[in-house]
Amino acid sequence: MFNTDVCALTGDGQPQLVLLDLDGTLIDSVPDLAAATDNMLVALGRKAAGPQQVAHWVGNGADMLVRRALAEGNEDAALALDADQVSSARQHFDDAYLACLHHATGAFAGVDTFLQTIEVRKVLVTNKPRLFTEPLIRSMGWQTYFAFMLCGDDLAEKKPSPVPVLHACKETGVKPSQTIMIGDSRHDIAAAKAAGVATVAVTYGYNHGDDIRNSAPDLVVDSLSELLV
């Protein structure tokens, strides 16, 4: 089960609920996301971005990834893009990503052991649309590990909003004070903190190229296996 450092986050005993981010926390999805993004850009007559750049754009769902790619990473320009332009590009992206969903994506070291070992309820809380999340989880053989999944298009708001985190707690009947959130980005940390949930950050994720320690998580690890006894 969890080690003493994790148990200290929830005050007394083992956490009763574990919320887990997907991209950059459980899986290295950038190779396939980059392939789909570059396919979209080339189809639109633009220059491919490459995995290193795409890794900085991941974290707020497919629509925002497409916007950032179209705006070459300029956040203000990305948000200002016309919805019709984004919709057309998004169709290219969706088709390409579904075609290569699990060609290069794989679990980070320690993830499989963690999922198999931790017996408390686990909920996947991702900004990835359900269209991609469900087949990806099936391809990894992880269907039985989660009580349920909350995807980026399931609720009115997604991370960094606390809404998905609070919804997971409500649906499982577990208090935020008995819950931990494990993620790789500032959006995971912000969502959990706003919901009153303790945070664990992994160092190997994406986080737009920033050091996750700058988001002041409660605990930082290099592998999920470090959380186990």
CORUR-V743468 format. One record per pair of residues at least 6 apart in sequence whose ideal C-beta (glycine too) atoms are under 6 Angstrom apart, sorted by the first residue. I is the first residue (numbers start at 1). J is the second residue. D is the distance in Angstrom with one decimal. If there is no record, write none. Layout:
# CORUR-V743468
I:J:D
I:J:D
This chain:
# CORUR-V743468
1:14:5.7
1:229:5.7
2:14:5.5
2:227:5.9
3:229:5.2
6:227:5.2
7:14:5.9
9:180:5.7
9:198:3.8
9:218:5.5
10:178:5.4
15:180:4.7
16:120:6.0
16:174:4.8
16:178:4.2
17:121:5.3
17:172:5.4
17:174:4.0
17:179:4.3
18:120:6.0
18:122:4.7
18:180:5.8
19:123:5.3
19:125:4.8
19:168:5.6
19:181:4.5
20:124:5.5
20:182:5.2
21:183:3.7
21:188:4.9
22:126:3.9
22:128:5.8
23:29:4.6
23:58:5.8
24:184:3.8
24:205:3.3
24:206:4.1
25:183:5.3
25:184:4.6
25:202:5.8
25:205:5.8
26:111:5.1
27:105:5.4
27:107:5.7
28:106:5.9
28:108:6.0
29:105:4.9
30:51:5.4
30:55:4.7
31:104:3.5
32:100:5.1
32:103:5.8
32:104:5.3
32:105:4.9
33:54:5.7
34:51:4.0
34:54:4.0
35:100:5.2
36:93:5.5
36:96:4.0
36:97:3.7
37:54:5.1
37:69:5.1
38:48:3.8
39:96:3.8
40:89:5.7
40:92:4.1
40:93:4.4
41:48:5.7
42:48:5.9
43:92:4.9
55:206:5.1
56:208:5.2
56:209:4.6
57:65:5.3
57:68:4.0
58:206:5.0
59:185:4.9
59:187:5.7
60:127:5.8
61:127:4.3
61:152:4.2
62:129:5.4
66:86:5.8
66:89:5.2
66:90:5.0
66:93:5.3
67:78:3.9
67:81:5.4
67:86:5.8
68:78:4.8
70:81:6.0
70:89:5.9
71:77:3.9
71:78:3.9
101:135:5.9
101:136:5.7
102:139:4.2
109:223:5.8
110:223:3.9
110:224:4.5
110:225:3.6
111:224:5.6
113:225:5.7
114:224:3.9
115:145:4.7
117:228:5.7
121:147:4.7
121:172:5.7
122:145:6.0
122:146:5.3
123:147:5.5
123:148:6.0
123:168:4.5
124:146:4.9
124:149:4.2
125:150:4.9
125:164:5.0
125:168:6.0
126:133:5.9
126:151:5.8
127:152:4.0
127:158:4.8
127:159:5.6
128:152:5.7
129:151:5.9
129:152:5.4
129:153:4.9
130:151:4.0
130:153:5.9
133:151:4.9
150:164:4.9
150:168:6.0
152:158:4.7
155:163:5.6
155:164:5.8
157:163:4.1
159:187:4.4
159:191:4.1
160:187:4.1
160:190:3.9
160:191:4.9
162:191:5.2
162:194:3.8
162:195:3.8
165:191:5.1
165:192:5.6
165:195:4.0
165:197:5.6
166:195:4.9
169:176:5.3
169:179:5.7
176:195:5.4
176:196:4.1
176:197:4.8
179:197:4.8
180:198:4.8
180:200:5.8
181:192:3.6
181:197:5.0
181:199:5.3
182:200:4.5
184:202:5.0
184:205:2.2
184:207:5.8
185:207:4.4
186:215:4.4
189:199:5.0
189:215:4.2
189:217:5.1
192:199:4.7
198:218:5.0
199:217:4.2
199:218:4.9
200:219:4.7
201:212:4.4
201:217:3.7
201:220:5.1
202:221:6.0
203:222:5.1
